[in-house]
Amino acid sequence: MLRFLVRRVLGAAVILVLISFVTYLLFFALPSDPALLSCGKNCNPQNLALIHKNLGLDKPIPVQWWNYVVGIFAGRHLPLGNCPAPCFGLSFNNDTSVWSLLKDRYPTTLSLAIGGSVTFLVIGVGLGLISAWKQGSVFDRVASSISLLGQSVQIYFIGPLAIYLFSVQLGWLDRGHDPDWTSDPVGSLTGLVLPCLIMSVIFWSNYSRQTRSLMVEQLSEEHVRTARAKGMGSKYVFFRYALRGAMGPIVTIFGIDLGSVFGGAIITEATFGLHGLGNLAVSAVLQSDLPLEMGVMLVGATSIVFFNILIDACYAFIDPRIRLA
């Protein structure tokens, strides 16, 4: 198991290095001059040349990228002073450390992504298991219809409706606000219930259908029929044999969906007025703030890669044959 995890971590490190290099090329080599974006309105050739030198843009692209990567782990010296590690540079918009902005916004996006993932896994897999257990029943048909409907709606459509119905009219749920886990954990939890539920609708609808399909397929497998023939109870066979066989593909699908979870978090933040990485990324794009854009990109990519390693570890635990692959 340890060897398997080491291989995955080394592979993830290579992927992150490639992502950082490609991202740097896209943000600093291909678009308009970053120094010109940083210079502002009252810009002259002397100031532009000085900014080129201070930002290290007068050096070859590979050297610029290497200095940027080293700065993330060891810090670096910037025109306005030292930038301690992890140093993602300074925002072009307000000369604020990119890392301080990311650190302030990341907890909201992470809380939303984790809360939404737990929600759609519990609801989706739960509905799928019950539907498979009662296949052909009224519950099965109703759950399948609801899942099909859930896959056709969008967050920006059902989000405002949910706010109006459950928050404004009924007053059952908080309309959503940024979490503060250190000073108000209960309020943070209640403020994320509605956003997590709405973000998870599309996902749990898909997981419900996938889980039902996988369980029905597993229940017809030969080893499951053999277990029944030996006199084992239906519930024991259902959870011990069929569910174990179906969990592998579900975990794989979840690993693939992690990127979509973060993408859904961006839309959810905009819908519920939350201040996370999605809101920060939109502001960076609108203001052509390249250091901030790259910082958001790298933090998001690192999070997705990290969670994929966890998913791989879970998959290897479920199916030991994966460790030898």
C-alpha positions as a printed Julia matrix, in Angstrom:
325×3 Matrix{Float64}:
   0.0     0.0     0.0
   2.85    2.4     0.87
   4.57    1.73   -2.46
   1.29    2.37   -4.26
   0.83    5.73   -2.5
   4.44    6.76   -3.18
   3.95    6.08   -6.91
   0.76    8.14   -6.91
   2.39   11.05   -5.05
   5.37   11.1    -7.42
   3.03   11.01  -10.42
   0.98   13.85   -8.91
   4.14   15.92   -8.4
   5.06   15.54  -12.07
   1.53   16.54  -13.1
   1.63   19.68  -10.92
   5.01   20.69  -12.34
   3.62   20.37  -15.88
   0.46   22.28  -14.94
   2.49   25.1   -13.4
   4.71   25.41  -16.5
   1.82   25.37  -18.98
  -0.15   27.82  -16.82
   2.83   30.15  -16.61
   3.2    30.07  -20.39
  -0.48   30.84  -20.89
  -0.58   33.69  -18.39
   2.82   35.34  -18.86
   4.09   34.43  -22.34
   1.04   34.32  -24.62
  -1.19   37.24  -23.47
  -0.39   40.95  -23.57
   2.65   42.2   -21.7
   2.18   41.53  -17.93
   4.32   44.55  -17.13
   1.93   46.73  -19.1
  -0.99   45.36  -17.08
   0.85   46.11  -13.86
   2.01   49.56  -14.95
  -1.44   51.14  -14.87
  -2.85   54.1   -16.79
  -0.04   56.61  -16.19
   2.62   54.44  -17.78
   5.74   55.55  -19.61
   8.64   53.62  -21.21
  10.91   54.19  -18.2
   8.39   52.79  -15.71
   7.61   49.91  -18.07
  11.31   48.98  -18.31
  11.66   49.18  -14.52
   8.64   46.89  -13.98
  10.07   44.42  -16.49
  13.25   44.26  -14.44
  11.53   44.11  -11.04
   9.19   41.32  -12.13
  12.0    39.4   -13.8
  10.26   39.59  -17.17
  13.53   40.51  -18.87
  14.75   36.92  -18.35
  13.98   33.84  -20.49
  10.6    32.19  -19.87
  12.07   28.97  -18.33
  14.11   31.08  -15.87
  11.03   33.13  -14.96
   9.02   29.97  -14.37
  11.77   28.39  -12.27
  12.04   31.49  -10.08
   8.27   31.47   -9.66
   8.23   27.78   -8.58
  11.17   28.27   -6.2
   9.37   31.26   -4.71
   6.35   29.1    -3.86
   8.5    26.85   -1.66
  11.31   29.17   -0.52
   9.94   32.68   -0.96
  11.52   35.42   -3.07
  12.3    39.11   -3.17
   9.72   41.32   -4.88
   9.83   45.03   -5.72
   7.8    45.93   -2.62
   9.84   43.71   -0.27
  10.38   40.09    0.64
   7.6    37.62   -0.13
   7.74   34.67    2.3
   6.85   31.16    1.19
   4.44   30.24   -0.23
   4.93   33.2    -2.57
   2.57   33.43   -5.54
   3.52   37.03   -6.26
   1.58   40.26   -5.79
  -1.81   41.1    -7.21
  -1.62   43.61  -10.07
  -4.81   45.23   -8.8
  -3.84   46.26   -5.25
  -0.25   45.02   -4.66
  -1.58   42.55   -2.08
   0.06   39.18   -1.59
  -1.73   36.62   -3.74
  -1.29   33.99   -1.03
  -3.09   36.15    1.55
  -6.05   36.49   -0.82
  -6.09   32.75   -1.54
  -5.8    31.88    2.15
  -8.74   34.14    2.95
 -11.03   32.7     0.23
 -10.01   29.04    0.13
 -11.9    27.86    3.26
 -15.23   28.88    1.7
 -14.62   26.93   -1.53
 -13.18   23.92    0.32
 -16.1    23.83    2.76
 -18.57   24.06   -0.1
 -16.81   21.35   -2.12
 -16.53   18.93    0.81
 -20.06   19.62    2.04
 -21.52   19.23   -1.44
 -19.57   16.01   -2.04
 -20.73   14.44    1.22
 -24.3    15.52    0.49
 -24.54   14.1    -3.01
 -22.74   10.87   -2.06
 -25.07   10.22    0.89
 -28.26   11.13   -0.97
 -27.29    9.72   -4.37
 -25.8     6.43   -3.22
 -28.54    6.01   -0.61
 -31.34    6.47   -3.13
 -29.57    4.18   -5.58
 -29.22    1.42   -2.99
 -32.87    1.63   -1.94
 -33.98    1.64   -5.6
 -31.87   -1.43   -6.32
 -33.24   -3.19   -3.21
 -36.82   -2.36   -4.26
 -36.36   -2.51   -8.03
 -39.63   -2.36   -9.9
 -41.49   -0.78   -6.96
 -43.24    2.59   -6.83
 -40.27    4.03   -4.9
 -37.9     2.85   -7.61
 -39.9     4.48  -10.39
 -40.37    7.75   -8.49
 -36.68    7.93   -7.51
 -35.61    7.27  -11.12
 -37.93   10.03  -12.38
 -36.66   12.52   -9.79
 -33.05   11.64  -10.64
 -33.72   12.21  -14.33
 -35.31   15.58  -13.53
 -32.42   16.55  -11.26
 -29.89   15.98  -14.04
 -31.73   18.45  -16.29
 -31.75   21.47  -13.94
 -28.96   23.99  -13.37
 -27.63   25.6   -10.2
 -28.25   29.17  -11.37
 -31.91   28.26  -12.01
 -32.85   26.3    -8.88
 -30.56   28.34   -6.58
 -32.65   31.56   -6.58
 -35.85   29.49   -6.37
 -34.52   27.64   -3.32
 -33.46   30.9    -1.65
 -36.9    32.41   -2.2
 -38.8    29.32   -1.06
 -36.76   27.91    1.85
 -35.14   31.11    3.12
 -37.42   34.05    2.31
 -40.89   32.47    2.39
 -40.58   29.52    4.8
 -37.55   30.65    6.79
 -36.33   27.07    7.23
 -32.76   27.53    6.01
 -30.14   30.25    5.99
 -29.75   31.73    2.5
 -25.99   31.09    2.75
 -22.96   33.01    3.98
 -19.2    32.6     4.22
 -18.15   30.13    6.94
 -16.03   31.08    9.95
 -15.21   27.74   11.54
 -13.03   29.14   14.32
 -15.49   31.58   15.9
 -18.9    30.29   14.76
 -18.86   26.62   13.67
 -22.61   26.13   14.11
 -23.46   29.25   12.11
 -20.96   28.21    9.45
 -22.65   24.82    9.14
 -26.16   26.22    8.88
 -24.98   28.81    6.35
 -23.71   26.08    4.03
 -26.69   23.71    4.17
 -28.71   25.3     1.36
 -25.73   25.99   -0.98
 -24.47   22.41   -0.52
 -27.9    20.94   -1.16
 -28.38   22.95   -4.35
 -24.86   22.24   -5.64
 -25.33   18.52   -5.04
 -28.64   18.16   -6.94
 -27.1    17.44  -10.34
 -24.49   15.14   -8.83
 -26.72   13.04   -6.57
 -29.15   12.57   -9.44
 -26.37   11.0   -11.49
 -25.04    8.91   -8.57
 -28.51    7.6    -7.8
 -28.91    6.26  -11.33
 -25.34    4.95  -11.49
 -25.58    3.2    -8.11
 -28.88    1.55   -8.98
 -27.53    0.33  -12.32
 -24.32   -1.03  -10.78
 -26.15   -2.77   -7.93
 -28.68   -4.41  -10.26
 -25.78   -5.64  -12.38
 -23.91   -6.95   -9.34
 -26.97   -8.76   -8.01
 -27.07  -10.84  -11.19
 -23.39  -11.84  -10.95
 -22.51  -15.5   -10.45
 -20.75  -15.06   -7.1
 -23.82  -13.27   -5.69
 -26.14  -16.05   -6.87
 -23.75  -18.59   -5.34
 -23.85  -16.78   -1.99
 -27.65  -16.86   -2.08
 -27.62  -20.55   -2.96
 -25.51  -21.23    0.13
 -28.34  -19.84    2.26
 -26.9   -16.43    3.12
 -29.42  -13.74    4.01
 -30.55  -11.24    1.38
 -29.3    -8.2     3.3
 -25.93   -9.82    3.97
 -25.49  -10.68    0.28
 -26.68   -7.23   -0.78
 -24.21   -5.3     1.38
 -21.34   -7.78    1.66
 -21.06   -8.92   -1.96
 -23.08   -6.7    -4.29
 -22.23   -3.36   -2.66
 -18.52   -4.17   -2.45
 -18.46   -4.94   -6.16
 -20.32   -1.73   -7.03
 -18.22    0.59   -4.86
 -15.16    0.44   -7.11
 -16.82    2.09  -10.14
 -18.59    4.61   -7.87
 -15.26    5.67   -6.35
 -13.79    5.97   -9.86
 -16.67    8.17  -11.01
 -16.24   10.32   -7.91
 -12.56   10.83   -8.7
 -13.47   12.0   -12.2
 -16.18   14.32  -10.83
 -13.85   16.15   -8.43
 -13.03   18.76  -11.05
 -16.73   19.26  -11.69
 -17.3    19.69   -7.95
 -14.92   22.66   -7.88
 -16.52   24.01  -11.05
 -19.95   23.7    -9.44
 -18.6    25.5    -6.37
 -17.73   28.51   -8.55
 -21.3    28.76   -9.9
 -22.77   28.16   -6.44
 -20.64   30.93   -4.94
 -21.96   33.37   -7.53
 -25.56   32.24   -6.95
 -25.45   32.52   -3.16
 -23.09   35.49   -2.9
 -20.27   33.51   -1.26
 -16.7    34.81   -1.35
 -14.55   31.86   -2.35
 -11.98   31.03   -5.01
 -14.65   31.16   -7.73
 -15.56   34.74   -6.89
 -11.85   35.59   -6.69
 -11.14   33.96  -10.07
 -13.9    35.93  -11.78
 -12.56   39.2   -10.34
  -9.02   38.31  -11.45
 -10.16   37.58  -15.01
 -12.19   40.79  -15.26
  -9.25   42.85  -13.99
  -6.58   40.93  -15.99
  -4.79   40.18  -12.71
  -2.41   37.47  -13.99
  -0.64   36.56  -10.69
  -4.0    36.12   -8.98
  -5.37   34.07  -11.89
  -2.36   31.77  -11.78
  -2.53   31.43   -8.01
  -6.2    30.38   -8.16
  -5.4    27.94  -10.97
  -2.52   26.28   -9.11
  -4.35   26.04   -5.77
  -7.39   24.53   -7.52
  -5.24   22.06   -9.48
  -3.33   21.06   -6.33
  -6.59   20.45   -4.46
  -7.97   18.27   -7.25
  -4.73   16.25   -7.49
  -4.61   15.8    -3.7
  -8.19   14.57   -3.5
  -7.57   12.23   -6.43
  -4.73   10.64   -4.45
  -7.16   10.08   -1.59
  -9.65    8.55   -4.02
  -6.93    6.25   -5.4
  -6.09    5.16   -1.85
  -9.75    4.36   -1.16
  -9.99    2.46   -4.45
  -6.86    0.45   -3.59
  -8.34   -0.37   -0.18
 -11.58   -1.59   -1.77
  -9.85   -3.59   -4.51
  -6.33   -4.81   -3.51
  -5.59   -5.73   -7.13
  -5.25   -2.01   -7.92
  -2.15   -1.78   -5.72
  -0.28   -4.05   -8.1
  -1.21   -2.05  -11.2
